[in-house]
Every structure is written in structure tokens, then in C-alpha cells.
Amino acid sequence: MAFSRQVLWSLTRYTIANKMRGQARYPFVLMLEPTLRCNLACAGCGRIRELRDSPNHSLSAAECLSAVEEAGAPIVSVTGGEPLLHPDIEAIVDQILAGGRGVTLCTNGLLLEDSLDGFHPSSYLSFVVHLDGLAETHDRYAGREGVFATAMDALSAAKRRGFRVMVNTTLYKETDVAETVRLLELLAQVPVDGIMVAPAFGFEGVDAGLCLTRSEAIARFGPIYDLRHRVPFANTPLYLEFLAGKRELACLPWSTPTRNPRGWRQPCYLLADDYCPSFQALMEETNWEAYGAGNDPRCTHCMVHSGHDAAALGEALRSPTTLWRMLKWTLS
């Protein structure tokens, strides 16, 4: 278990309450993108390509907090762009935390160490640093030498100061799985509080040769799955089984709604067919049945955690055995 017990307990209570009300669709995590600016141009990032015509657009602090209240999700993933470039990021995070919600602040790590004084350690706050390989590999994907070393120094500094730190790792077609295993073992020794893994998604504009087909992803995630007793994965056990081809999981695109300076992204964090003016409009006007593997060809090879990890929580509530497994993961 990588998220704090307080955050997971909030998520569990929220999920049960929605189930008891008969609510069919509700968000688990709000993906909040306060700014589209970034200090890197990573090879696998769809945002910098999709939003190249509006790179300097940002949400105000008030707009960010309004989005948090609109969605009502118990966890807010503050991402981007590079959120630490937003001038009011500390105040935004403080206000979200004050509302009793969990916050994961996703960063490439370049500004993290210098930004730590603006934040306070909390069981509800985690920094999530993106690392896609060891030094040479990660720097190549990031397009700049020294990014890996800076990020590792930053996450180590954050840990020394009492912050919760997680890492997000993406696997590409050219990923050396043995190297990924070494990376995950290195991070477990830091130790980081959790590691999220997922295959790359084929964003429009991203080199298609970088992305894995579903069968290729399953083959690569077998050795990753074998690390589950040695590495503090933040992904649910059911999602790890899905990656390794041991179970099926549906995608719940509404579970991670995305708000950025353009509006509410429709339908999901990965696809942008349109933008809605409000969270309510997103939920009520989106034809959800049109998306997912077997419905939309763009979803055929998608195995990203943003839509599938939430489905694992739903699976747990339908099976006492699976629920017990999830509880053990939560308490481990």
C-alpha cells in the first residue's frame, strides 16, 4: 500500500456511500492541470503536442478550487504541464488539503527540491516524480541530460524532510524491462512510498513506435508483476494482474475527470474530443458507452491506470474474496 491509510479510508468511504446511493458514475480522482506550461518536452507526453497553441494558459487559484468542489472527488492529482511552475501552487495545494482531500502533486522533479519550503508534510499529500528508466534512458526520453540525477536528488531530499514521495513509471515499446526492474528495486531502497506503473498511451502526435500494443504490454509486465512482494506498488493488486494479463478490467473513463485551462476534458484524461464548460455537463452530456476497448479504436490498446485502477475498486466491492485482498493491500 502506497497511499496513506487516511487517504485510502476516505476513498473507501466515498465509494461505499456512492454505491449505497445507487450512483452509477462518480469520480475517484480529479486530474487538475493548473498550468499547461512545462520545462521539459518529453518524448511520450501528449500534452505538449496537443496543447502547443496554448502553452502559457493557466487556471487561477479560484478556478482550481472551484473545480475541486465541482467534482467532489476525494483525491486530487495536480498535474500538467509542470504544476510547480504555477505561481500559486502552494496556496492551491494548501486549500485542497484544508478541505480534507488527498493530493498527489505530479512533477518531473526539476523544481521540486527548491520548492519544498512552500509545502508541509502531510499524510494527505504525496509528491509523484516521473521516472521512465535509469539515468541515460530517462534523460533521453526527457530530452535533457541530468534530469534523472536532479529528480533523484529531489525525491531523496523530500523524503529526508518527511514528505510522502511516489514515482510514476511508464513503459514504452523500446523499454528494457530488466532496466525497469533495476529502477524499481533502486526506488524501493530509497525508500519511496509507492510506485505507479503503466504502459504508454498513444497520444495524437506522439511517435507511434513508442507505444505498446496490449499483447506487448502484457508480455513486458510479467517481470514487473513478479516484483509485487518486493516493491511498494501504488497500483491496486487487481490492476497489476490486469497489466500481466491475469484478469480483465473495464475502463471507467468518468472516474478521473480532467480540468485544465480549456475546460473539462471530454471524455477522459487521455482523449480530448471536446471540452465541457462544467463538470455536470461532462457527466451528463458524454456518451460514455462510445468509449473503451471494443467501442472506440483509440482505446484498443489502452491499459493506463487512470481508467482501469478505479474499476479494480468496483470489482472489490462485488466479491468478498477480492475485497479481503484489497483490504490486506490497504493495511500492508
N, C-alpha and C positions, 0 to 999 in steps of 0.2 A: 504494500500500500504506500503510495507516494503523496497523495493529498493528505492534509491533516485530518484527524478524526472529526474535528469540528466542522470542516467544510463538507466532508462526506456525509455526516449526520444531517446537515442542513439539506443536502441534495436528496437524501433518502426520505426525509420527512416531506419534502416538497413533492417528490414523485408519488409517494403513497397518498398524499392529500389530493393530488390531481386524479389519481386512479379512482379514489373513493367518490369524487365528484363526477366521474364518468367523462372526464376531459380526454378527448382523443388525441389532440395535438397541443403540445406546450413546449416551450424552450427549456433546455437544460443549461446551456451556456450561451451567453450573449457574446458574440465576436464584435468587439468595439474597436474601430480603427480611427483614432482621433486625428491622425495625420497620414497623408499619403507620401510624405517626404521620406527619403531613405538615404543613408550614407554609403550604401553598397548597391551593386547591380548584380545580384546572384543569378547564376545560370538557370536555376529551376524556379525562379519566382515569377508568377504570372502577374502580380500586381503592377510591377514597374513597367510592364509591357501594355497591359490592358488600360492603365490609367496614365499613360505617358503624356496625355494632353492636359492633365490637371495635377501635376506633381506637387504643387505648393498649396493645395487646398487642405484646410483643416477644419475640424469641428471646434466650436468654443467649449469651454468647460461646462457651461449651462446646457448646451446641446448634448454633450456626452451624458450628463447626469439625467437629463430628460429621457434619453434612450434607455438608460438602465431602468428607470421607473416604468417606462412603457412596456418593456419586455418582461420584467419581473422575474427573470431567471436568477437562481441562487448563486451562480458563478459568472463572473465577467472576465473574459480573456481580452486583455488590452494588447492589441497588436497593430499592424500597419502594413506598409511603412515602418519606420523605426519610431516607436512611441516616445522614446527618450528625447527626441527632437522637438516634441511639443512643449511650448514654454510653460504650460500649466499642468504638466503631467503629474507632479507631486500632489497638487490640490485635487485633481480628478481622482487619483487613487485613494487619497485620504477620505474623500467624501463617499466613495463607493464602500470602502471598508467600514465607515461610520454607520452605514445602512445595514450592516450585518452580512454582507455578501462576500464570498471568496473572490480573490483577484489573482489572476495569473498574468504577469506582465512579460510579454514575449519580446526578446531583444536579440540583436546579433552580438551583443556584448561589448562593442567598441566604446560605448559611452557609460557602461554600467558602473565600473569602479569609481569614476569621478562623480556619479550621480547618487551614490549610496547615502550621502549625508542628508539627502532630501526625503528619505524614506525611513520607516521604523519597522523593525522586525515584528512580525505578527503571524500567528498560526493561520490566519486567513489570507496571507499574501505570499505568493511564490514568484520568483523571477524564473523565466523559462528562456534558456540560452540555446540558440540553434547551432548544432554542430553536425556536419554531414560526413565526417571522416577525420582521420588524423591530420597532422599539420599540412602536408603537401596537398592532400586531396581536398580538404576543406577550403584551403586558400585558393585552390583552382576554381572551385565552384563559386566562391565569394568574389573572385576576380581581383584579389589583392593579397599580397604577401603579408604575413604577420597577423592575420585575423584570428587564426586558431590560437596562437600564443596569447594574444590580448584577451580573448574570450575566456580561456582557461585561467589566466591570472585574475580576471574579474570575478568569475564564479567562485574561485577559491577565496578571494577577498570577502565576497558576500557571505560565504559560509562562516568565515572567521568572525564576522560581525553578527552572527546569529540569524541571518536570513535563511528562509527556505529557498532552495535552488533546484530547479529541474532542468532537464535537457531535452530538446526535441531533435530527433534524428530522422532524416529522410533517406530512403534507399532508391537509387537510380539504376538504370539498365547496366551501366558500367561499374556499379559499386562492387568492390571486392568484399565479399561477405566476411572473409577471415579478418580483414582490417576493421570492419564494423564490430566484430566480436571483440577485438582488442580495444577498440574505443570504448565499448560499453563496460568492459572489465576495468579499464582505466578510470572511468567515471564512477564506478561502484566503489573504487578505492578512495575517492576524494574525501568523503563520500557525498555524492549528490543525493537529494531526497527522492528523486524519481526520474525516469527516462521514458519519454514517449517515442514510439517508432511508428513509421508508416511508409508505404511506397509513394513515390512522386505521382502527382496528378498531372494529366496532360493539358495544362492551361493553354489557351489560344496564344500563339506567339512564342511558346517555349519549344525548343528543339524536340521533336517527337522521338528522336533517337535516345533521349534521356530517360523516357518513361517506360515502365514495365507493363506488360500485359498481365492479366490476372494469373495465368498459369506460371509466368515467370516470377511474379511476386511470391506466390506460394512456395515455389522451389527455393527462393532465397531466404524466406523467413523461417524455414525449418531449423537451421542452426541458431537463429535468434530465439526461437521458441524454447530451444533446449537450455537457454540461459535463465529461464524464469525463476529458478530457485537460487540463483547467484546474483541476479541483477534486480534492483528495485524498480521494476516497470511501473509506470503510472497508468498505462493502459489496463483495462479490465482483463481478467483471465480469459473471458469469452472472446474478446476482440483478438487477443494473441492467438487463440485457437483458430479464429477466422482467418488471420493472416497466414497461418501454417496449413490451411486447407482442411482443418479438422472439424469445422462446423460452418453453417451458413448464417449470415446475419443480414437482415434487411437494412436499407438505408433510411434514416429518418431525417430528411433534409430540413424540416422545420425545427429540429432540436438545437441547431446552432445558428440562429438568425444573425445576420451581419449588418451593422450600421456603420456607414462611413460618410464622408462629406457629400457623396452623391445621393444618399438616402438609404433606404432599406433594400439591400441587395436581394434580387429575386432570381432563382428560388433559394440559393444556398450560398455558403461560404466560397464554393468553388466555381459555380456557374453564375453568370450575370446576364440573364435575358432581358432584364429591365430593373428599374429601381422604383420602389414604392414610397409614397410620402409619409407613411406611418406604419408602425408595427401591426396595427389592426388590419390595415389594407393588405399587408403582406400575407397575413394568416388567412384572411377571408377571400382574397381575390386570386391566389395562386392555385393553379390546377395541379395539386401535389401528385395525383395519380399519373401524371405525364412523365414523372421523373423516376430515376432508379434503374438498376440493371434490368434489361428486358423491356424497358419502356422508352428510354432515351439512349441512343447510341453513344453519346458522350459519357454515359455512366457505366458503360460495359465493363471497363477495367478499373473503375474506381474502388479502392479499398481504404480510403483515407478515414482516419478516426473521427473526423468532425461529424459524419453522419451515422457511422456504424457503432461507435462506442456507446452511444445513447441507447441503441437497440439492445445492447447487452443488459442494460439495467431493466428494460422491459421484460426480457427473457427471464431474468432472475425472479421477477415477481410472479411468473407463471409456473414456476417449478420449485418445490421446497428444497430439492437436492441442489439445484443451481443457486438458490437463494443462500443456502448454507455455505456454498463455495465462495460466493461474493462476500458474505459476512466475514469469513476467515481471511479473505484478502484485505478487507477493510481494517481488520484488527491486527494484521501481521506487521 
